[in-house]
Structures are given as structure tokens and as C-alpha cells.
Amino acid sequence: MFTDSHCHINFPELAENMGAIRADMATAQVTRALVISTTLEKFPQVHDLAMQYDNFWATVGVHPDNEGVQEPTVEDLVTRAQLPRVVGIGETGLDYYRLGERSVADMAWQRERFRVHIRAAQQTRLPLVIHTRSSSEDTLRMLKEEGEDGSAGSAGGVFHCFTETAEVARAGLDLGFYISFSGILTFKNAQDLRDVAAFVPMERILIETDSPYLAPVPHRGKTNNPSYVPFVAQQIAQIRGLAVEEVARITSENFDRLFSAVTK
């Protein structure tokens, strides 16, 4: 019924409780989850989960925040993307939130890493899983520069855990991307984001947990897991005046359409 389109259940706090998490998912009618890669070093763990369980799939990528890790080449990503049950490229993108004493100019390495992922996605015809924080202008600019404009040669993808403005959402939609909402949508101070969720067409919305982070209300502050994704769907149902079962159906169909390689 429900599909968690973005989670990190290979992280230790979740991986060591996999039996209980899967039982909770079944109880909550969360039938599928996409396990997201954040480094090449940890990719084997992500892929092993997808191979072990028939309702998990995997991506391959290096998160923009990760420094001091193996830097991916296009070949690295393309090779791993050809493995069974790998259906997307990422998590990738730009993150200027933690610049510290650095300038945006100092983040050239991050922008180059992003380009590598975009090119790998275009080669493999797999969608991008985009992370953007305090960097939406550059994220959109680089996607356009690399030919991600919704045309036949584009890989497309999703802006995950969306927290940007309606203008950024509109720009992403214009490029052919989907918008994914997390538990942040349920937070008391997130009315602006709920307004965005009211604007994005239902056929372009995904839901996610980004677990173990960002547990939705009423579990805020706890360790998140895929069984909590129905709370995101419930919030969208309230915003859009739909039954939660309808939100589950539409967002799962959207997941199938975007990650069409789920049959791998």
C-alpha cells in the first residue's frame, strides 16, 4: 500500500533491528522501501539489503555532505548501477548549509561530484535522487547545464526531503522532476511546506521517511523508520482533501513510474 521512497535502513541504528522494523512495516502496510546509498564504501550494505528482501531496492551514490570518502567516477556509478535491484543514482546534489569558514567557491569539489552523478544517470537511464540544501539556485543551474530539462535525453529524478519554496518546486517540476515530502511536513512550524504540498500536482509527489532522521509527528524526536511513512501520507491527505488510501495508491504509482527499473 505505502511506499517509502527514501530511507537509510543500512545505518546501524536500524540495521541491527531489521526483523522488528520489517514487522512494523507490515503492520503499517508499508509494502516497499528504497534504500539510499550515501558512500561507495557502504554501498555493498545497501545492495545486500535489496538482494536479501524482495520489497527493498537500492540506489548508488555519494552524498554531497560526505568528505574524506572514495570519490566516485562516472564508471564507478555506472558499473554498480548495472547490478540487480539498483534503480537510481544518488543521493547526490549540493549542500551549502554547513559551509563554516568556507565560501561557495570552495565547494567546487561538491559541484564536480554532482556533475559525475548526473552524467552517470544519463548513461544508465536511471533517475537521480537529489539532495539540495541552501543551494537550490546552483542545483537547478547545474541540472540545466547538464541537459536535465525534461527532454528525451534527460534522466529525471526526484528532489527528496523537499524543504524549499514553491518557486523551487515549480522549477524542479518544469525540469521533469518529482517532489518527495518527508516527516518535516507534519511539523508544527512547516506551514510553508504544507502550502508547497498543496501546490505540487499529485501525480508528481512521492513520500519518504529519510529514516533514521526526521520522524514525523507524533513520533518526532524518535528514531525514524519506514513504518512511519503513513503519517506523511496522512498529512498530504489532509492537505489535499483525499483519503489516505488514495494518497498511498497515487504515490506508489508515481514511484513505479519514476523508478521503472523496479522490475530488475
Secondary structure, 3 states (H helix, E strand, C coil): CEEEEEECCCCHHHHCCHHHHHHHHHHCCEEEEEECCCCCCCHHHHHHHHHHCCCEEEEECCCCCCCCCCCCCHHHHHHHHCCCCEEEEEEEEEECCCCCCCCHHHHHHHHHHHHHHHHHHHHHCCCEEEEEECCHHHHHHHHHHCCCCCCCCCCCEEECCCCCCHHHHHHHHHCCCEEEECHHHHCCCCHHHHHHHHHCCHHHEEECCCCCCCCCCCCCCCCCCHHHHHHHHHHHHHHHCCCHHHHHHHHHHHHHHHCHHHHC
